[in-house]
Amino acid sequence: MTTLFDPVTCGALSLNNRVVMAPLTRNRAPNAIPTPLMATYYAQRATAGLIISEATAITQQGQGYADVPGLYGTEQLDGWKKVTQAVHQAGGKIVVQLWHVGRVSHTSLQANFEAPVAPSAVRANTKTVLIKDGAAGFVETSTPRALTLEEIPGIVRDYAHAARNAIDAGFDGVEIHAANGYLIDQFLKTGSNQRTDDYGGSITNRARFLLEVTRAVVDAIGADRTGIRLSPVTPANDVHDDHPQALFEHVVSHLGPMNLAYIHVIEGSTGGERVLADRPFDYTALKAAYQQAGGHGAWMVNNGYTLELAQQALAESADLVAFGRPFIANPDLVDRLRVGGPFNTVERATLYGGGEHGYTDYPTL
Ligand code: 8OZ
């Protein structure tokens, strides 16, 4: 029987085990530039079979929070090179999560205090983090403006450009962030997409942006280095869809033939406890739709997995299991899972922003 500690090949990535470090926003990259402390943090966690970096802005327009990293400027790439080198030296693999927040931003983070962009001019009823007077503070997101039809190809190209930058910076691949109510998810879902052109209305139209971005990234760096993260039913960042099952089965049936390295699915609501019952969704049918379409990328599951649940998922349906918060508090999570714990608990106050404390000072066994 397959265990979490068995190696697996996932596209071009040979992974030592099936324990994945999920992408985790930590807001410790002032001016969007990765720091040496980030290199230490990721290298500490390099026994993961795969590290997915924290969400990383593909352009300034794609940034929605203070002190999150970018992947478009020379200094940002130089910072990331130190991170990827440190992870590789420690024997790990790391992909970068490509992020455009769309409407989940604030004018103060945008060039010339412009409005953030989105499929439609519908404000997200959610907060973002800005640094005010040296401290992190939550503020309401700004009302976005709707992207023109002519602007969309440029954003698709921004994703492809960032993917090439990722390979230049030494990453083993990329994960397209199509989850959690950010730009791609805003296009997908009825609550945030009121467009009447080729990018809105039908499921085919709402999925068009995701599929164009994915094809562009695949063309830029290869399908075997590309993964994608989906969150069919999360309410994160004020998104919702009227028919998520049909929408996401359509999406994966078009991803199937692309030969991606992996599909990463957040089950239920992002963050907090693992509760699936209040947002019914048939994840087995989702995987079946992917495989029926010829998809044979690794199937990665996430959200509140324990050791027991993870082993069960590997036995039944998944190839990889991504752990988020457990990896924040347990740099040696793989070893701890192997011996059944104990596990450090996360200190919430140091999740977003700060320095070493709550970041690189969690103890190993
Ligand atoms: C927590 C805080 C800020 C951003 C996501 C990138 O939910 C995030 C995020 C999480 O995908």
Residues whose N, C-alpha, C, O or C-beta is under 5 A from the ligand:
A	BS01	8OZ	T25 A55 N180
